[in-house]
């Protein structure tokens, strides 16, 4: 806190610890953060031993889907990816890792 009683960190956010599971839902993240988030999450999920991943990006106009799939396509650990087979259709992408 500054001496004048006002907080200097207004708008600052603390990192949030999340359990790394095999599923990531992008609905609550700003679009500008999605690419970096997905890359980091894939690394963390892989390090945690997950080899079948599911990323929920929603249907929309396909921008998030395209971002997710470009990242998967460029990752050498990815064996295959495509629409999640759980009934979510093209609103989620399944990624299978080595």
N, CA, C and O atoms as a GROMACS GRO file, in nm:
protein
  392
    1UNK      N    1   0.083  -0.119   0.000
    1UNK     CA    2   0.000   0.000   0.000
    1UNK      C    3   0.086   0.124   0.000
    1UNK      O    4   0.191   0.128   0.065
    2UNK      N    5   0.043   0.224  -0.071
    2UNK     CA    6   0.114   0.351  -0.071
    2UNK      C    7   0.079   0.426   0.057
    2UNK      O    8  -0.019   0.393   0.124
    3UNK      N    9   0.160   0.526   0.091
    3UNK     CA   10   0.138   0.603   0.213
    3UNK      C   11   0.006   0.678   0.214
    3UNK      O   12  -0.046   0.711   0.321
    4UNK      N   13  -0.050   0.705   0.096
    4UNK     CA   14  -0.174   0.782   0.090
    4UNK      C   15  -0.298   0.695   0.112
    4UNK      O   16  -0.411   0.743   0.104
    5UNK      N   17  -0.276   0.566   0.140
    5UNK     CA   18  -0.388   0.478   0.168
    5UNK      C   19  -0.446   0.411   0.044
    5UNK      O   20  -0.538   0.329   0.056
    6UNK      N   21  -0.396   0.444  -0.073
    6UNK     CA   22  -0.444   0.383  -0.196
    6UNK      C   23  -0.360   0.260  -0.229
    6UNK      O   24  -0.240   0.257  -0.203
    7UNK      N   25  -0.424   0.163  -0.286
    7UNK     CA   26  -0.352   0.041  -0.325
    7UNK      C   27  -0.277   0.066  -0.454
    7UNK      O   28  -0.333   0.121  -0.549
    8UNK      N   29  -0.150   0.027  -0.458
    8UNK     CA   30  -0.070   0.040  -0.578
    8UNK      C   31  -0.096  -0.074  -0.676
    8UNK      O   32  -0.063  -0.064  -0.794
    9UNK      N   33  -0.154  -0.182  -0.627
    9UNK     CA   34  -0.170  -0.300  -0.711
    9UNK      C   35  -0.313  -0.317  -0.764
    9UNK      O   36  -0.354  -0.429  -0.795
   10UNK      N   37  -0.386  -0.211  -0.775
   10UNK     CA   38  -0.522  -0.220  -0.826
   10UNK      C   39  -0.517  -0.276  -0.968
   10UNK      O   40  -0.443  -0.226  -1.053
   11UNK      N   41  -0.595  -0.378  -0.991
   11UNK     CA   42  -0.598  -0.442  -1.122
   11UNK      C   43  -0.497  -0.555  -1.135
   11UNK      O   44  -0.505  -0.633  -1.230
   12UNK      N   45  -0.403  -0.565  -1.042
   12UNK     CA   46  -0.306  -0.674  -1.048
   12UNK      C   47  -0.374  -0.803  -1.004
   12UNK      O   48  -0.459  -0.804  -0.915
   13UNK      N   49  -0.336  -0.911  -1.069
   13UNK     CA   50  -0.395  -1.039  -1.033
   13UNK      C   51  -0.286  -1.133  -0.986
   13UNK      O   52  -0.173  -1.131  -1.034
   14UNK      N   53  -0.323  -1.215  -0.891
   14UNK     CA   54  -0.231  -1.317  -0.841
   14UNK      C   55  -0.246  -1.442  -0.928
   14UNK      O   56  -0.357  -1.472  -0.973
   15UNK      N   57  -0.138  -1.514  -0.951
   15UNK     CA   58  -0.151  -1.640  -1.024
   15UNK      C   59  -0.243  -1.735  -0.949
   15UNK      O   60  -0.243  -1.739  -0.826
   16UNK      N   61  -0.320  -1.809  -1.023
   16UNK     CA   62  -0.412  -1.905  -0.965
   16UNK      C   63  -0.357  -2.044  -0.992
   16UNK      O   64  -0.328  -2.079  -1.106
   17UNK      N   65  -0.342  -2.124  -0.886
   17UNK     CA   66  -0.297  -2.261  -0.904
   17UNK      C   67  -0.416  -2.347  -0.943
   17UNK      O   68  -0.522  -2.342  -0.881
   18UNK      N   69  -0.395  -2.426  -1.047
   18UNK     CA   70  -0.500  -2.514  -1.095
   18UNK      C   71  -0.447  -2.656  -1.102
   18UNK      O   72  -0.329  -2.678  -1.131
   19UNK      N   73  -0.532  -2.752  -1.075
   19UNK     CA   74  -0.494  -2.892  -1.093
   19UNK      C   75  -0.484  -2.918  -1.243
   19UNK      O   76  -0.572  -2.879  -1.320
   20UNK      N   77  -0.378  -2.984  -1.283
   20UNK     CA   78  -0.361  -3.016  -1.424
   20UNK      C   79  -0.426  -3.151  -1.451
   20UNK      O   80  -0.380  -3.255  -1.404
   21UNK      N   81  -0.535  -3.147  -1.526
   21UNK     CA   82  -0.607  -3.268  -1.563
   21UNK      C   83  -0.590  -3.290  -1.713
   21UNK      O   84  -0.511  -3.220  -1.777
   22UNK      N   85  -0.662  -3.384  -1.768
   22UNK     CA   86  -0.653  -3.411  -1.911
   22UNK      C   87  -0.747  -3.324  -1.994
   22UNK      O   88  -0.754  -3.340  -2.116
   23UNK      N   89  -0.818  -3.232  -1.930
   23UNK     CA   90  -0.915  -3.147  -1.999
   23UNK      C   91  -0.892  -3.000  -1.965
   23UNK      O   92  -0.871  -2.964  -1.849
   24UNK      N   93  -0.895  -2.917  -2.068
   24UNK     CA   94  -0.885  -2.772  -2.051
   24UNK      C   95  -1.005  -2.707  -2.119
   24UNK      O   96  -1.030  -2.729  -2.237
   25UNK      N   97  -1.078  -2.627  -2.044
   25UNK     CA   98  -1.194  -2.554  -2.097
   25UNK      C   99  -1.153  -2.408  -2.115
   25UNK      O  100  -1.122  -2.339  -2.018
   26UNK      N  101  -1.152  -2.362  -2.239
   26UNK     CA  102  -1.105  -2.227  -2.271
   26UNK      C  103  -1.211  -2.118  -2.254
   26UNK      O  104  -1.181  -2.001  -2.274
   27UNK      N  105  -1.332  -2.154  -2.220
   27UNK     CA  106  -1.440  -2.056  -2.214
   27UNK      C  107  -1.415  -1.940  -2.119
   27UNK      O  108  -1.464  -1.830  -2.143
   28UNK      N  109  -1.341  -1.961  -2.012
   28UNK     CA  110  -1.324  -1.854  -1.914
   28UNK      C  111  -1.197  -1.772  -1.935
   28UNK      O  112  -1.163  -1.688  -1.851
   29UNK      N  113  -1.127  -1.794  -2.046
   29UNK     CA  114  -1.003  -1.722  -2.071
   29UNK      C  115  -1.019  -1.623  -2.185
   29UNK      O  116  -1.088  -1.652  -2.283
   30UNK      N  117  -0.956  -1.505  -2.175
   30UNK     CA  118  -0.963  -1.408  -2.283
   30UNK      C  119  -0.895  -1.464  -2.409
   30UNK      O  120  -0.790  -1.527  -2.399
   31UNK      N  121  -0.953  -1.442  -2.526
   31UNK     CA  122  -0.896  -1.494  -2.650
   31UNK      C  123  -0.748  -1.459  -2.670
   31UNK      O  124  -0.673  -1.539  -2.727
   32UNK      N  125  -0.706  -1.343  -2.626
   32UNK     CA  126  -0.567  -1.302  -2.647
   32UNK      C  127  -0.469  -1.388  -2.568
   32UNK      O  128  -0.350  -1.389  -2.598
   33UNK      N  129  -0.517  -1.462  -2.467
   33UNK     CA  130  -0.432  -1.546  -2.384
   33UNK      C  131  -0.434  -1.693  -2.425
   33UNK      O  132  -0.356  -1.773  -2.372
   34UNK      N  133  -0.520  -1.729  -2.518
   34UNK     CA  134  -0.543  -1.870  -2.549
   34UNK      C  135  -0.420  -1.941  -2.602
   34UNK      O  136  -0.389  -2.050  -2.555
   35UNK      N  137  -0.349  -1.884  -2.698
   35UNK     CA  138  -0.235  -1.954  -2.758
   35UNK      C  139  -0.129  -1.987  -2.653
   35UNK      O  140  -0.084  -2.101  -2.645
   36UNK      N  141  -0.089  -1.890  -2.575
   36UNK     CA  142   0.013  -1.914  -2.473
   36UNK      C  143  -0.038  -2.012  -2.368
   36UNK      O  144   0.036  -2.100  -2.322
   37UNK      N  145  -0.164  -1.998  -2.329
   37UNK     CA  146  -0.223  -2.087  -2.230
   37UNK      C  147  -0.222  -2.231  -2.278
   37UNK      O  148  -0.182  -2.322  -2.204
   38UNK      N  149  -0.265  -2.253  -2.400
   38UNK     CA  150  -0.272  -2.389  -2.454
   38UNK      C  151  -0.133  -2.451  -2.461
   38UNK      O  152  -0.115  -2.566  -2.423
   39UNK      N  153  -0.035  -2.376  -2.508
   39UNK     CA  154   0.102  -2.428  -2.515
   39UNK      C  155   0.151  -2.468  -2.376
   39UNK      O  156   0.204  -2.577  -2.358
   40UNK      N  157   0.134  -2.380  -2.279
   40UNK     CA  158   0.179  -2.408  -2.142
   40UNK      C  159   0.104  -2.527  -2.083
   40UNK      O  160   0.164  -2.613  -2.019
   41UNK      N  161  -0.028  -2.532  -2.105
   41UNK     CA  162  -0.108  -2.639  -2.048
   41UNK      C  163  -0.069  -2.774  -2.108
   41UNK      O  164  -0.062  -2.873  -2.036
   42UNK      N  165  -0.044  -2.780  -2.238
   42UNK     CA  166  -0.003  -2.906  -2.300
   42UNK      C  167   0.127  -2.954  -2.236
   42UNK      O  168   0.141  -3.073  -2.205
   43UNK      N  169   0.222  -2.863  -2.216
   43UNK     CA  170   0.348  -2.900  -2.150
   43UNK      C  171   0.323  -2.957  -2.010
   43UNK      O  172   0.376  -3.061  -1.974
   44UNK      N  173   0.241  -2.887  -1.934
   44UNK     CA  174   0.213  -2.930  -1.796
   44UNK      C  175   0.136  -3.062  -1.793
   44UNK      O  176   0.166  -3.149  -1.711
   45UNK      N  177   0.039  -3.076  -1.882
   45UNK     CA  178  -0.039  -3.200  -1.886
   45UNK      C  179   0.051  -3.317  -1.927
   45UNK      O  180   0.039  -3.427  -1.872
   46UNK      N  181   0.138  -3.294  -2.021
   46UNK     CA  182   0.231  -3.398  -2.065
   46UNK      C  183   0.324  -3.438  -1.950
   46UNK      O  184   0.346  -3.556  -1.924
   47UNK      N  185   0.379  -3.337  -1.883
   47UNK     CA  186   0.468  -3.363  -1.769
   47UNK      C  187   0.396  -3.437  -1.657
   47UNK      O  188   0.459  -3.512  -1.582
   48UNK      N  189   0.265  -3.417  -1.645
   48UNK     CA  190   0.186  -3.485  -1.542
   48UNK      C  191   0.147  -3.627  -1.585
   48UNK      O  192   0.083  -3.700  -1.509
   49UNK      N  193   0.186  -3.666  -1.706
   49UNK     CA  194   0.160  -3.802  -1.752
   49UNK      C  195   0.037  -3.821  -1.838
   49UNK      O  196   0.006  -3.933  -1.877
   50UNK      N  197  -0.033  -3.714  -1.868
   50UNK     CA  198  -0.153  -3.725  -1.952
   50UNK      C  199  -0.112  -3.737  -2.099
   50UNK      O  200  -0.033  -3.658  -2.150
   51UNK      N  201  -0.169  -3.838  -2.167
   51UNK     CA  202  -0.138  -3.858  -2.309
   51UNK      C  203  -0.260  -3.843  -2.399
   51UNK      O  204  -0.246  -3.830  -2.521
   52UNK      N  205  -0.377  -3.846  -2.341
   52UNK     CA  206  -0.503  -3.820  -2.414
   52UNK      C  207  -0.558  -3.690  -2.358
   52UNK      O  208  -0.604  -3.687  -2.243
   53UNK      N  209  -0.555  -3.584  -2.435
   53UNK     CA  210  -0.597  -3.453  -2.388
   53UNK      C  211  -0.724  -3.410  -2.459
   53UNK      O  212  -0.753  -3.451  -2.572
   54UNK      N  213  -0.800  -3.326  -2.392
   54UNK     CA  214  -0.923  -3.271  -2.449
   54UNK      C  215  -0.925  -3.121  -2.420
   54UNK      O  216  -0.914  -3.078  -2.305
   55UNK      N  217  -0.938  -3.042  -2.526
   55UNK     CA  218  -0.945  -2.897  -2.512
   55UNK      C  219  -1.082  -2.852  -2.563
   55UNK      O  220  -1.116  -2.871  -2.679
   56UNK      N  221  -1.158  -2.791  -2.473
   56UNK     CA  222  -1.291  -2.742  -2.507
   56UNK      C  223  -1.276  -2.596  -2.549
   56UNK      O  224  -1.241  -2.510  -2.468
   57UNK      N  225  -1.302  -2.569  -2.675
   57UNK     CA  226  -1.286  -2.434  -2.729
   57UNK      C  227  -1.418  -2.374  -2.772
   57UNK      O  228  -1.425  -2.254  -2.800
   58UNK      N  229  -1.522  -2.453  -2.776
   58UNK     CA  230  -1.652  -2.404  -2.820
   58UNK      C  231  -1.661  -2.405  -2.972
   58UNK      O  232  -1.561  -2.425  -3.041
   59UNK      N  233  -1.780  -2.384  -3.021
   59UNK     CA  234  -1.802  -2.389  -3.166
   59UNK      C  235  -1.780  -2.252  -3.229
   59UNK      O  236  -1.696  -2.239  -3.317
   60UNK      N  237  -1.852  -2.152  -3.186
   60UNK     CA  238  -1.834  -2.016  -3.237
   60UNK      C  239  -1.808  -2.011  -3.387
   60UNK      O  240  -1.874  -2.080  -3.464
   61UNK      N  241  -1.713  -1.927  -3.426
   61UNK     CA  242  -1.678  -1.916  -3.568
   61UNK      C  243  -1.550  -1.993  -3.600
   61UNK      O  244  -1.501  -1.988  -3.713
   62UNK      N  245  -1.494  -2.064  -3.502
   62UNK     CA  246  -1.382  -2.153  -3.525
   62UNK      C  247  -1.244  -2.097  -3.501
   62UNK      O  248  -1.144  -2.164  -3.529
   63UNK      N  249  -1.234  -1.975  -3.450
   63UNK     CA  250  -1.102  -1.914  -3.429
   63UNK      C  251  -1.023  -1.989  -3.322
   63UNK      O  252  -0.906  -2.020  -3.343
   64UNK      N  253  -1.086  -2.018  -3.208
   64UNK     CA  254  -1.015  -2.089  -3.100
   64UNK      C  255  -0.978  -2.230  -3.146
   64UNK      O  256  -0.869  -2.278  -3.117
   65UNK      N  257  -1.068  -2.294  -3.216
   65UNK     CA  258  -1.043  -2.429  -3.270
   65UNK      C  259  -0.920  -2.427  -3.359
   65UNK      O  260  -0.833  -2.514  -3.348
   66UNK      N  261  -0.912  -2.330  -3.446
   66UNK     CA  262  -0.798  -2.317  -3.537
   66UNK      C  263  -0.668  -2.293  -3.460
   66UNK      O  264  -0.565  -2.352  -3.494
   67UNK      N  265  -0.672  -2.209  -3.358
   67UNK     CA  266  -0.554  -2.183  -3.276
   67UNK      C  267  -0.506  -2.311  -3.208
   67UNK      O  268  -0.388  -2.343  -3.213
   68UNK      N  269  -0.599  -2.385  -3.147
   68UNK     CA  270  -0.565  -2.509  -3.078
   68UNK      C  271  -0.503  -2.608  -3.175
   68UNK      O  272  -0.402  -2.672  -3.143
   69UNK      N  273  -0.560  -2.621  -3.291
   69UNK     CA  274  -0.513  -2.721  -3.387
   69UNK      C  275  -0.380  -2.683  -3.451
   69UNK      O  276  -0.301  -2.770  -3.486
   70UNK      N  277  -0.354  -2.556  -3.468
   70UNK     CA  278  -0.222  -2.512  -3.517
   70UNK      C  279  -0.114  -2.547  -3.416
   70UNK      O  280  -0.006  -2.592  -3.452
   71UNK      N  281  -0.145  -2.526  -3.288
   71UNK     CA  282  -0.050  -2.558  -3.182
   71UNK      C  283  -0.025  -2.710  -3.180
   71UNK      O  284   0.090  -2.754  -3.170
   72UNK      N  285  -0.131  -2.788  -3.188
   72UNK     CA  286  -0.118  -2.934  -3.187
   72UNK      C  287  -0.037  -2.982  -3.307
   72UNK      O  288   0.046  -3.072  -3.295
   73UNK      N  289  -0.061  -2.922  -3.422
   73UNK     CA  290   0.006  -2.961  -3.545
   73UNK      C  291   0.158  -2.938  -3.536
   73UNK      O  292   0.236  -3.012  -3.596
   74UNK      N  293   0.198  -2.837  -3.464
   74UNK     CA  294   0.340  -2.799  -3.454
   74UNK      C  295   0.414  -2.869  -3.339
   74UNK      O  296   0.536  -2.859  -3.329
   75UNK      N  297   0.340  -2.939  -3.253
   75UNK     CA  298   0.401  -3.004  -3.137
   75UNK      C  299   0.445  -3.145  -3.175
   75UNK      O  300   0.361  -3.229  -3.210
   76UNK      N  301   0.574  -3.171  -3.169
   76UNK     CA  302   0.629  -3.300  -3.209
   76UNK      C  303   0.584  -3.418  -3.125
   76UNK      O  304   0.600  -3.533  -3.167
   77UNK      N  305   0.529  -3.393  -3.008
   77UNK     CA  306   0.480  -3.501  -2.922
   77UNK      C  307   0.342  -3.548  -2.962
   77UNK      O  308   0.297  -3.654  -2.917
   78UNK      N  309   0.273  -3.471  -3.045
   78UNK     CA  310   0.135  -3.502  -3.083
   78UNK      C  311   0.135  -3.609  -3.192
   78UNK      O  312   0.197  -3.593  -3.297
   79UNK      N  313   0.064  -3.719  -3.165
   79UNK     CA  314   0.050  -3.827  -3.261
   79UNK      C  315  -0.067  -3.799  -3.354
   79UNK      O  316  -0.056  -3.818  -3.476
   80UNK      N  317  -0.178  -3.754  -3.297
   80UNK     CA  318  -0.296  -3.719  -3.377
   80UNK      C  319  -0.387  -3.627  -3.298
   80UNK      O  320  -0.380  -3.619  -3.176
   81UNK      N  321  -0.472  -3.557  -3.372
   81UNK     CA  322  -0.572  -3.472  -3.308
   81UNK      C  323  -0.693  -3.463  -3.400
   81UNK      O  324  -0.684  -3.488  -3.520
   82UNK      N  325  -0.806  -3.426  -3.342
   82UNK     CA  326  -0.928  -3.412  -3.418
   82UNK      C  327  -1.044  -3.381  -3.326
   82UNK      O  328  -1.025  -3.351  -3.208
   83UNK      N  329  -1.165  -3.388  -3.381
   83UNK     CA  330  -1.283  -3.362  -3.299
   83UNK      C  331  -1.290  -3.462  -3.184
   83UNK      O  332  -1.264  -3.580  -3.202
   84UNK      N  333  -1.326  -3.413  -3.068
   84UNK     CA  334  -1.340  -3.500  -2.952
   84UNK      C  335  -1.455  -3.598  -2.976
   84UNK      O  336  -1.561  -3.557  -3.023
   85UNK      N  337  -1.434  -3.726  -2.946
   85UNK     CA  338  -1.536  -3.827  -2.974
   85UNK      C  339  -1.646  -3.838  -2.869
   85UNK      O  340  -1.722  -3.935  -2.868
   86UNK      N  341  -1.654  -3.740  -2.781
   86UNK     CA  342  -1.748  -3.750  -2.668
   86UNK      C  343  -1.883  -3.685  -2.695
   86UNK      O  344  -1.961  -3.664  -2.602
   87UNK      N  345  -1.911  -3.653  -2.818
   87UNK     CA  346  -2.039  -3.591  -2.850
   87UNK      C  347  -2.032  -3.440  -2.858
   87UNK      O  348  -2.131  -3.376  -2.896
   88UNK      N  349  -1.919  -3.381  -2.824
   88UNK     CA  350  -1.907  -3.235  -2.831
   88UNK      C  351  -1.876  -3.189  -2.972
   88UNK      O  352  -1.873  -3.069  -3.000
   89UNK      N  353  -1.854  -3.284  -3.062
   89UNK     CA  354  -1.831  -3.250  -3.202
   89UNK      C  355  -1.713  -3.157  -3.221
   89UNK      O  356  -1.607  -3.177  -3.162
   90UNK      N  357  -1.732  -3.056  -3.304
   90UNK     CA  358  -1.620  -2.966  -3.331
   90UNK      C  359  -1.608  -2.855  -3.226
   90UNK      O  360  -1.537  -2.757  -3.250
   91UNK      N  361  -1.674  -2.869  -3.113
   91UNK     CA  362  -1.660  -2.775  -3.002
   91UNK      C  363  -1.547  -2.811  -2.908
   91UNK      O  364  -1.518  -2.736  -2.814
   92UNK      N  365  -1.482  -2.925  -2.932
   92UNK     CA  366  -1.369  -2.969  -2.850
   92UNK      C  367  -1.272  -3.047  -2.938
   92UNK      O  368  -1.313  -3.114  -3.033
   93UNK      N  369  -1.145  -3.039  -2.905
   93UNK     CA  370  -1.042  -3.111  -2.979
   93UNK      C  371  -0.977  -3.213  -2.888
   93UNK      O  372  -0.941  -3.182  -2.774
   94UNK      N  373  -0.963  -3.335  -2.938
   94UNK     CA  374  -0.891  -3.441  -2.868
   94UNK      C  375  -0.750  -3.444  -2.925
   94UNK      O  376  -0.732  -3.438  -3.047
   95UNK      N  377  -0.652  -3.454  -2.836
   95UNK     CA  378  -0.512  -3.462  -2.878
   95UNK      C  379  -0.452  -3.587  -2.815
   95UNK      O  380  -0.460  -3.607  -2.694
   96UNK      N  381  -0.391  -3.669  -2.898
   96UNK     CA  382  -0.323  -3.788  -2.847
   96UNK      C  383  -0.173  -3.765  -2.859
   96UNK      O  384  -0.120  -3.733  -2.965
   97UNK      N  385  -0.105  -3.783  -2.744
   97UNK     CA  386   0.039  -3.758  -2.736
   97UNK      C  387   0.118  -3.889  -2.737
   97UNK      O  388   0.062  -3.995  -2.708
   98UNK      N  389   0.246  -3.882  -2.770
   98UNK     CA  390   0.336  -4.001  -2.766
   98UNK      C  391   0.351  -4.049  -2.624
   98UNK      O  392   0.422  -4.147  -2.599
   0.00000   0.00000   0.00000
